[in-house]
Amino acid sequence: MSRSSDEGSPGCREVLDLLSDYVDGELAPETRQALDRHLGACPPCERFLRTFRATRDVCRESLAEEMPEELRNRLRAFLRENIRRP
């Protein structure tokens, strides 16, 4: 992923920097269009985008699971014992 970019188009590093905002739909329309063009012409970045989205989905799903009460109580006890308040 080291393709150089055309004038005004993002390079691979810029795509990586903007990827989270891109996936969240938080980019200005012209920036999103520029990333779309880059992703359409750069198979490594397109693969990275698919992996990035899949990773976020897996993380989101795992966070949606309810923590068992016993684990939650043990975690709270651990935090109380190990975190010092100012």
Sequence and secondary structure as in RCSB ss.txt:
>XXXX:A:sequence
MSRSSDEGSPGCREVLDLLSDYVDGELAPETRQALDRHLGACPPCERFLRTFRATRDVCRESLAEEMPEELRNRL
RAFLRENIRRP
>XXXX:A:secstr
      TTS  HHHHHHHHHHHHHT S HHHHHHHHHHHHH HHHHHHHHHHHHHHHHHHHHHHS   HHHHHHH
HHHHHHH    
